[in-house]
């Protein structure tokens, strides 16, 4: 593997799906547009302090304003949904569209919602942006290629990649687990799964790094990376379509090209959009699952010891429940992606007007005491754990099995090979990335006894 690609700077940054500046001004930034005078003061949202620990603010919202209209740092006004029952309803409500054309404002055309550059790069026809019946058709076609059997066959490669990245820093006794482990692992894994040739995978690492780093001006770096990725995928799909009959073409892109249903196939644009969103959504969620998960284990030594013992003994049941609890407790996706009301509706007692954007706060819903016992306690043996970390309903994350495989493999191997792993900085020295949708650390310095040979 080559030297690491630099990741985020410490400046306030925008994200591929939203913005969180360092210090919004005025009470309207993040607080309810019309907060009842009888309630305590609304906590300030979307600051760096909030990013470090948003859960107290989310607890306030669940109690005092569980569904409320707020002005985001981008200037877009949206409804935040924070209670579990309301969140679960919203995620499956057919009156809430994923298509940004239903937005009552022109903000989607200005790149303020959704992924920057996807419209200009003709990448809108993926599962995060469409509704039935198009969504039903595309998901059925993609599911024929993205099968559990394909993921299961991929497990040895995930293990091989995991070991290779640990090998690269094991002798040093220190590492940045984001830059050197959690970030490159899913990039190279999804590239292998898609069928991106090894000689081209470093380009994908650069583009993915730009998507997380968000440098070069407001969201501009992300849009440029999207455009480059789109051009490459179009060319790769074209090449694979011409050689589809060759033996050994069992990668995911070839599977997407082959997929058919009642005579229907994915168009080239649809195949490119699906390959793009599988890569885009598939890497950052795993980066944050591994990064957040390891961070929380290091802050909860009793739970880390339980998981370490399970990994050493091959206790797959505790490894599975443990990763689910890490997803619930401090998951990689803080807010579900954008939804837009297709008509007036009522949610959690609030009237939402046609065209209004709705953002389901998964991080708040998964700490709702009305649904989870001791929600602020990390309990890796928790069994009643129907968290919303990967969504709910028809838009449930198609790549969840791959993310779980990568998360379990990465965390178990790390704890087994580096048993005295410890934080290399104080928790209050760590910085969290400034995106609206994703939740993840900028860096995770660790120390451990060097492993020779």
C-alpha positions as CSV (number, residue, x, y, z in Angstrom):
1,X,0.0,0.0,0.0
2,X,1.1,3.5,-0.6
3,X,1.6,6.4,1.9
4,X,-1.5,7.7,3.5
5,X,-3.7,10.3,1.9
6,X,-4.1,13.3,4.2
7,X,-7.6,13.7,5.7
8,X,-9.5,16.6,7.1
9,X,-7.9,19.9,8.3
10,X,-9.0,21.5,11.5
11,X,-11.0,24.3,9.9
12,X,-14.7,24.3,9.8
13,X,-15.8,22.2,6.9
14,X,-18.8,21.3,4.8
15,X,-19.7,17.7,4.1
16,X,-20.9,15.7,1.1
17,X,-24.4,15.9,2.4
18,X,-24.6,19.0,4.6
19,X,-22.7,21.7,6.5
20,X,-21.7,22.4,10.0
21,X,-19.7,25.6,10.5
22,X,-17.7,26.4,13.6
23,X,-20.1,28.9,15.1
24,X,-23.5,29.7,13.8
25,X,-24.7,33.2,14.6
26,X,-28.0,34.0,16.3
27,X,-30.6,31.9,18.0
28,X,-32.0,30.8,14.6
29,X,-28.9,28.7,13.8
30,X,-30.0,25.2,14.8
31,X,-32.6,26.2,17.3
32,X,-36.4,25.9,16.6
33,X,-37.6,28.6,14.4
34,X,-40.4,29.2,16.8
35,X,-39.4,27.9,20.2
36,X,-42.1,27.9,23.0
37,X,-41.3,30.5,25.6
38,X,-42.2,28.1,28.5
39,X,-39.4,25.6,27.7
40,X,-35.7,26.0,28.8
41,X,-33.3,27.7,26.3
42,X,-32.6,25.6,23.2
43,X,-29.0,24.3,23.2
44,X,-26.8,25.6,20.4
45,X,-26.6,23.2,17.6
46,X,-24.0,22.7,14.8
47,X,-21.0,24.0,16.6
48,X,-17.7,22.2,17.1
49,X,-18.7,21.7,20.8
50,X,-22.0,20.1,19.6
51,X,-20.1,17.9,17.2
52,X,-18.0,16.5,20.0
53,X,-21.0,15.4,22.0
54,X,-24.4,16.0,20.4
55,X,-26.3,13.7,22.7
56,X,-27.2,16.1,25.5
57,X,-28.7,18.5,22.9
58,X,-30.6,15.6,21.3
59,X,-32.0,14.7,24.7
60,X,-33.3,18.2,25.0
61,X,-34.9,18.1,21.6
62,X,-36.5,14.7,22.3
63,X,-38.1,16.2,25.5
64,X,-39.0,19.7,24.4
65,X,-39.1,19.8,20.6
66,X,-39.1,16.2,19.2
67,X,-40.2,17.4,15.7
68,X,-39.3,21.0,15.0
69,X,-38.3,23.3,12.2
70,X,-34.7,24.6,12.3
71,X,-32.4,26.6,10.2
72,X,-29.4,24.7,9.2
73,X,-26.0,26.4,8.8
74,X,-26.5,26.3,5.0
75,X,-29.6,28.5,5.4
76,X,-32.0,25.7,4.4
77,X,-34.8,25.2,6.9
78,X,-35.7,21.6,7.7
79,X,-37.6,19.6,10.3
80,X,-35.5,17.5,12.7
81,X,-37.1,14.3,14.0
82,X,-35.6,13.0,17.2
83,X,-37.9,10.4,18.9
84,X,-37.6,6.8,18.0
85,X,-41.3,6.2,17.2
86,X,-41.5,9.3,15.1
87,X,-38.2,8.5,13.4
88,X,-39.3,5.0,12.5
89,X,-42.6,6.3,11.1
90,X,-40.8,9.0,9.0
91,X,-38.3,6.5,7.6
92,X,-41.1,4.4,6.2
93,X,-43.6,7.1,5.4
94,X,-44.5,7.1,1.6
95,X,-45.5,10.7,1.9
96,X,-41.9,11.7,2.5
97,X,-40.1,11.5,-0.9
98,X,-36.3,10.9,-1.4
99,X,-36.5,12.9,-4.7
100,X,-35.1,16.4,-4.1
101,X,-37.3,17.8,-6.9
102,X,-40.1,17.7,-4.2
103,X,-38.2,20.4,-2.2
104,X,-40.2,23.5,-2.0
105,X,-37.1,25.7,-2.4
106,X,-34.5,25.8,-5.2
107,X,-31.8,24.8,-2.7
108,X,-31.4,21.4,-4.2
109,X,-30.3,23.0,-7.5
110,X,-27.7,25.0,-5.6
111,X,-26.0,22.0,-4.0
112,X,-27.3,22.7,-0.5
113,X,-29.0,19.3,-0.1
114,X,-27.8,15.9,-1.3
115,X,-24.3,15.1,-2.6
116,X,-22.5,18.0,-4.3
117,X,-21.9,17.5,-8.0
118,X,-24.2,14.5,-8.4
119,X,-26.7,16.4,-10.5
120,X,-24.1,17.9,-12.8
121,X,-22.4,14.5,-13.2
122,X,-25.7,12.8,-14.1
123,X,-25.6,10.6,-11.0
124,X,-29.0,11.3,-9.6
125,X,-30.6,7.9,-10.5
126,X,-29.5,6.0,-7.4
127,X,-31.4,4.5,-4.5
128,X,-31.0,7.5,-2.2
129,X,-32.8,9.9,-4.6
130,X,-35.7,8.0,-6.0
131,X,-39.1,6.6,-4.9
132,X,-41.2,3.7,-6.1
133,X,-41.8,2.4,-8.7
134,X,-38.4,3.4,-10.0
135,X,-36.8,2.6,-6.6
136,X,-38.5,-0.8,-6.5
137,X,-37.2,-1.7,-10.0
138,X,-33.6,-0.5,-9.3
139,X,-33.3,-2.1,-5.9
140,X,-34.6,-5.4,-7.2
141,X,-32.0,-5.3,-10.0
142,X,-29.2,-4.2,-7.8
143,X,-30.1,-6.9,-5.2
144,X,-29.5,-9.5,-7.9
145,X,-25.9,-8.5,-8.0
146,X,-25.2,-7.3,-4.4
147,X,-26.1,-10.7,-2.8
148,X,-25.4,-12.1,0.6
149,X,-23.5,-14.9,-1.1
150,X,-21.2,-12.4,-2.8
151,X,-20.5,-10.6,0.5
152,X,-19.8,-13.9,2.3
153,X,-17.3,-14.9,-0.5
154,X,-15.6,-11.6,0.1
155,X,-14.8,-12.2,3.8
156,X,-11.3,-13.6,3.2
157,X,-10.3,-10.5,1.2
158,X,-11.6,-8.2,4.0
159,X,-9.5,-10.1,6.5
160,X,-6.5,-9.9,4.2
161,X,-6.8,-6.2,3.8
162,X,-7.3,-5.8,7.6
163,X,-4.2,-7.6,8.4
164,X,-2.1,-5.8,5.8
165,X,-3.0,-2.4,7.2
166,X,-2.3,-3.5,10.8
167,X,1.1,-4.9,9.5
168,X,1.9,-1.4,8.1
169,X,2.0,0.2,11.6
170,X,2.3,-2.7,14.1
171,X,6.0,-2.3,14.6
172,X,5.8,1.4,15.4
173,X,3.8,1.2,18.6
174,X,1.6,4.1,17.5
175,X,-0.8,4.9,14.7
176,X,-3.6,7.1,13.5
177,X,-6.4,4.6,13.2
178,X,-8.5,6.8,10.9
179,X,-5.8,7.7,8.3
180,X,-4.0,4.4,8.5
181,X,-6.7,1.8,9.1
182,X,-10.4,2.8,9.2
183,X,-10.2,5.0,6.0
184,X,-8.2,2.9,3.6
185,X,-9.8,-0.5,4.6
186,X,-13.3,0.1,3.1
187,X,-11.9,2.1,0.1
188,X,-9.8,-0.8,-1.1
189,X,-12.4,-3.3,-0.1
190,X,-15.3,-1.7,-2.1
191,X,-12.9,-1.1,-5.0
192,X,-12.1,-4.9,-5.1
193,X,-15.8,-5.8,-4.7
194,X,-16.8,-3.4,-7.6
195,X,-14.0,-4.7,-9.8
196,X,-11.9,-1.6,-10.0
197,X,-8.4,-2.7,-11.2
198,X,-5.7,-2.6,-8.5
199,X,-3.7,-0.1,-10.6
200,X,-6.6,2.4,-10.4
201,X,-7.5,2.0,-6.8
202,X,-5.2,4.8,-5.5
203,X,-7.2,7.2,-7.6
204,X,-10.3,6.2,-5.7
205,X,-8.5,6.7,-2.5
206,X,-7.6,10.2,-3.5
207,X,-11.2,11.0,-4.6
208,X,-12.6,9.5,-1.4
209,X,-10.1,11.5,0.7
210,X,-11.3,14.7,-0.9
211,X,-14.9,13.7,-0.1
212,X,-14.0,13.5,3.6
213,X,-11.6,16.3,3.6
214,X,-13.9,18.8,1.7
215,X,-11.1,21.1,0.9
216,X,-10.7,23.7,-1.9
217,X,-13.7,25.9,-1.0
218,X,-17.3,25.3,0.0
219,X,-18.1,21.8,-1.2
220,X,-16.2,22.4,-4.5
221,X,-13.6,19.7,-3.8
222,X,-16.4,17.1,-3.3
223,X,-18.1,18.1,-6.6
224,X,-14.8,17.8,-8.5
225,X,-14.1,14.3,-7.0
226,X,-17.7,13.2,-7.9
227,X,-17.1,14.4,-11.5
228,X,-13.8,12.5,-11.8
229,X,-15.3,9.4,-10.3
230,X,-18.3,9.6,-12.6
231,X,-16.0,9.8,-15.7
232,X,-14.0,6.9,-14.5
233,X,-17.0,4.7,-13.7
234,X,-18.6,5.4,-17.1
235,X,-15.4,4.3,-18.9
236,X,-15.0,1.2,-16.6
237,X,-18.6,0.1,-17.2
238,X,-18.1,0.5,-20.9
239,X,-15.0,-1.7,-20.8
240,X,-16.7,-4.3,-18.7
241,X,-19.7,-4.4,-20.9
242,X,-17.5,-5.2,-23.9
243,X,-15.8,-8.1,-22.2
244,X,-18.7,-9.4,-20.2
245,X,-18.4,-12.9,-21.6
246,X,-14.8,-13.3,-20.4
247,X,-14.2,-15.8,-17.7
248,X,-13.6,-14.5,-14.2
249,X,-15.7,-11.4,-14.5
250,X,-17.5,-11.9,-11.2
251,X,-17.1,-8.4,-9.8
252,X,-20.1,-6.3,-8.6
253,X,-20.1,-3.9,-11.6
254,X,-20.2,-6.9,-14.0
255,X,-23.0,-8.2,-11.9
256,X,-24.9,-4.9,-12.2
257,X,-24.5,-5.0,-15.9
258,X,-25.8,-8.6,-16.1
259,X,-28.7,-8.0,-13.7
260,X,-32.1,-8.3,-15.4
261,X,-35.7,-8.5,-14.3
262,X,-38.5,-9.4,-16.8
263,X,-36.2,-8.3,-19.6
264,X,-35.2,-5.0,-17.9
265,X,-31.5,-4.1,-17.4
266,X,-29.8,-1.2,-15.7
267,X,-29.0,1.5,-18.2
268,X,-25.4,2.7,-18.3
269,X,-26.3,5.8,-16.3
270,X,-28.1,3.8,-13.7
271,X,-25.2,1.3,-13.4
272,X,-22.8,4.2,-13.0
273,X,-25.0,5.9,-10.4
274,X,-25.4,2.7,-8.4
275,X,-21.7,1.9,-8.5
276,X,-21.0,5.5,-7.3
277,X,-23.5,5.4,-4.4
278,X,-22.3,1.9,-3.3
279,X,-18.8,3.3,-3.2
280,X,-19.7,6.7,-1.8
281,X,-22.1,5.4,0.9
282,X,-20.1,2.3,1.5
283,X,-16.8,3.7,2.5
284,X,-17.6,6.6,4.9
285,X,-20.1,4.6,6.9
286,X,-17.4,2.0,7.6
287,X,-14.7,4.6,8.3
288,X,-17.0,6.0,11.0
289,X,-18.2,2.6,12.3
290,X,-14.6,1.4,12.9
291,X,-13.4,4.8,14.1
292,X,-16.3,5.6,16.5
293,X,-16.5,2.0,17.6
294,X,-12.8,1.7,18.6
295,X,-12.9,5.1,20.2
296,X,-15.9,4.1,22.4
297,X,-14.3,0.8,23.3
298,X,-11.2,2.5,24.5
299,X,-13.3,4.8,26.6
300,X,-15.2,1.9,28.1
301,X,-12.5,-0.6,29.2
302,X,-15.0,-3.1,30.7
303,X,-16.8,-3.4,27.4
304,X,-13.6,-3.5,25.5
305,X,-12.4,-6.4,27.7
306,X,-15.6,-8.3,27.0
307,X,-15.2,-7.9,23.2
308,X,-11.5,-8.7,23.3
309,X,-12.2,-11.9,25.1
310,X,-14.9,-12.7,22.6
311,X,-12.6,-12.1,19.7
312,X,-9.9,-14.3,21.2
313,X,-12.4,-17.1,21.8
314,X,-14.1,-16.8,18.5
315,X,-17.4,-15.8,20.1
316,X,-19.2,-14.6,17.0
317,X,-22.4,-13.9,18.9
318,X,-20.9,-11.3,21.1
319,X,-19.0,-9.8,18.2
320,X,-22.3,-9.4,16.3
321,X,-24.3,-7.9,19.2
322,X,-21.3,-5.8,20.1
323,X,-21.1,-4.2,16.7
324,X,-24.8,-3.6,16.7
325,X,-24.5,-1.8,20.0
326,X,-21.7,0.3,18.7
327,X,-23.9,1.3,15.8
328,X,-26.7,2.3,18.2
329,X,-24.5,4.0,20.8
330,X,-22.4,6.2,18.5
331,X,-23.2,5.2,15.0
332,X,-21.6,6.4,11.7
333,X,-24.7,8.1,10.3
334,X,-26.0,10.9,12.5
335,X,-28.9,12.0,10.4
336,X,-30.7,10.0,7.7
337,X,-30.4,11.5,4.2
338,X,-32.9,14.1,3.0
339,X,-36.7,13.5,2.7
340,X,-39.3,15.9,1.3
341,X,-43.0,16.1,2.1
342,X,-45.1,15.4,-1.0
343,X,-48.2,16.8,0.7
344,X,-49.2,18.3,4.0
345,X,-48.8,15.8,6.8
346,X,-48.6,15.5,10.6
347,X,-45.6,13.9,12.3
348,X,-45.1,13.9,16.1
349,X,-48.0,16.4,16.5
350,X,-46.4,18.9,14.1
351,X,-47.9,19.9,10.8
352,X,-45.3,19.6,8.0
353,X,-46.1,21.5,4.8
354,X,-45.8,20.1,1.3
355,X,-42.2,20.6,0.0
356,X,-40.6,20.8,3.5
357,X,-37.4,18.9,4.0
358,X,-37.3,16.4,6.9
359,X,-34.2,15.0,8.5
360,X,-34.5,12.0,10.8
361,X,-31.9,12.2,13.5
362,X,-30.8,8.6,13.9
363,X,-28.3,9.4,16.7
364,X,-31.2,10.9,18.8
365,X,-33.7,8.2,18.0
366,X,-31.2,5.5,19.0
367,X,-30.8,7.0,22.4
368,X,-34.5,7.4,23.1
369,X,-35.3,6.1,26.7
370,X,-38.8,5.3,25.5
371,X,-37.4,2.6,23.3
372,X,-34.0,1.5,24.8
373,X,-33.3,0.7,28.5
374,X,-30.4,2.7,29.7
375,X,-29.8,4.3,26.3
376,X,-26.7,6.2,27.4
377,X,-25.0,3.1,28.6
378,X,-22.8,1.1,26.2
379,X,-23.8,-2.6,26.6
380,X,-22.3,-4.9,24.1
381,X,-24.5,-7.8,25.1
382,X,-27.7,-5.8,24.5
383,X,-30.1,-8.0,22.6
384,X,-33.3,-5.9,22.3
385,X,-31.5,-3.6,19.9
386,X,-33.6,-2.7,16.9
387,X,-31.6,0.5,16.2
388,X,-32.1,2.7,13.2
389,X,-28.4,3.0,12.4
390,X,-28.9,1.7,8.8
391,X,-32.4,3.1,8.4
392,X,-35.7,1.4,8.1
393,X,-38.3,0.6,5.5
394,X,-37.6,0.4,1.7
395,X,-34.6,2.6,2.0
396,X,-32.8,0.3,4.5
397,X,-29.1,0.4,3.7
398,X,-28.4,-2.2,1.0
399,X,-24.7,-2.3,2.0
400,X,-25.3,-3.0,5.7
401,X,-24.1,-6.6,5.5
402,X,-20.8,-5.5,3.9
403,X,-20.4,-2.7,6.6
404,X,-21.1,-5.2,9.3
405,X,-18.6,-7.7,7.9
406,X,-15.9,-5.0,7.7
407,X,-16.7,-3.6,11.1
408,X,-16.6,-7.0,12.9
409,X,-13.4,-8.1,11.1
410,X,-11.6,-4.8,11.6
411,X,-12.5,-4.4,15.3
412,X,-12.0,-8.0,16.3
413,X,-8.6,-8.2,14.5
414,X,-7.4,-5.0,15.9
415,X,-8.2,-6.0,19.5
416,X,-6.7,-9.4,19.0
417,X,-3.4,-8.3,17.4
418,X,-2.9,-5.2,19.6
419,X,-4.3,-6.2,23.0
420,X,-3.0,-3.2,24.9
421,X,-4.3,-0.6,22.5
422,X,-4.9,2.7,24.2
423,X,-5.7,6.3,23.2
424,X,-2.8,8.4,22.3
425,X,-4.5,11.7,23.2
426,X,-7.0,13.0,25.7
427,X,-10.6,12.7,24.5
428,X,-11.1,16.5,24.6
429,X,-8.2,16.9,22.2
430,X,-9.9,14.9,19.5
431,X,-11.8,16.7,16.8
432,X,-14.9,15.5,15.0
433,X,-15.6,16.2,11.3
434,X,-18.1,18.9,10.6
435,X,-20.6,17.1,8.3
436,X,-24.3,17.2,8.9
437,X,-25.2,13.6,7.9
438,X,-22.1,11.6,9.0
439,X,-20.5,11.5,12.4
440,X,-16.8,10.6,12.6
441,X,-13.5,11.5,14.0
442,X,-10.9,13.5,12.1
443,X,-8.1,11.4,13.6
444,X,-7.7,8.7,16.2
445,X,-4.2,8.5,17.6
446,X,-3.4,5.3,19.5
447,X,-0.5,3.7,21.2
448,X,0.4,0.0,21.9
449,X,3.3,-2.3,22.5
450,X,5.1,-2.7,19.2
451,X,4.7,-6.0,17.5
452,X,7.9,-7.3,15.8
453,X,7.8,-9.4,12.7
